[in-house]
């Protein structure tokens, strides 16, 4: 089981330390706040220390995931300067990943806004073909989206269309999000059927990361509101079946579930997943644990 969560970032070493405190063997991080593009320089010595700590604790750098900031919208060319800035900034994020030895970066494909869906998808393709070249060492992962507003990437057909039109196809993959799948209309009780469809349309080898989240919404709601594991409409047993699916065995699973009263629940949710046992007292356990740490 390759399991972790998103973690805070104040240099890669802090991210590794945080992941270890959760009992994780992988993690996902943003190189700065996900809502903006303010970034600090990469400290090579900190990166070396982070790699050393990962090696000592059997965390494979090849399983670590970076996530691009939400504000990049490659689908919308209404403001051409913003679209070009998104391309340039994503290139910078990829360079930062390369400098840290991180192999994967997840992106939200973007929202069409005033464009047709076809034009928006072509905008994404054009942008990614600018970003990804023969020398790119990082694989860009397109995240499956919930379908709120004018989001792109809300079904396998849209993601297939993007991938088919990328020049360097070996440098692009997919990240599925269980909350997003549920909210877009996928019945996760029949997850193997979804994987069969994924394999036929895209190829299971393109699936590189799973965001493991419950959902506050009914199937097909197109809202994208995450819930803690077992506390949403997807349910604990269904998420456990996904986490332990044989076809996903070597793929990192990342929790992006909500904090409980400002406290990260990941130490306890990871334990639930490893034990395959639902914790009905998650909220109290998390709050009590962090109060005792003060």
Secondary structure, DSSP 8 states (H G I E B T S, - for coil): --EEEE---SSHHHHHHHHHHTT-SEEEE-SS-TTS-------HHHHHHHHHHHHHTT--GGG-EEE--TT--TT--SSHHHHHHHHHHHHHHHHHHHHHT--EEEEE--B-TTS-HHHHHHHHHHHHHHH--TT--SEEEEE-----TTBS--SHHHHHHHHHT-S-GGGEEEEEEHHHHHHHT--GGGHHHHHHHHHHHT-GGGEEEEE--EESS-TT-----EE-TTSSSS-HHHHHHHHT-GGGTTSEEEE----BTTB--HHHHHHHHHHT---TTHHHHHHHHHHHH-
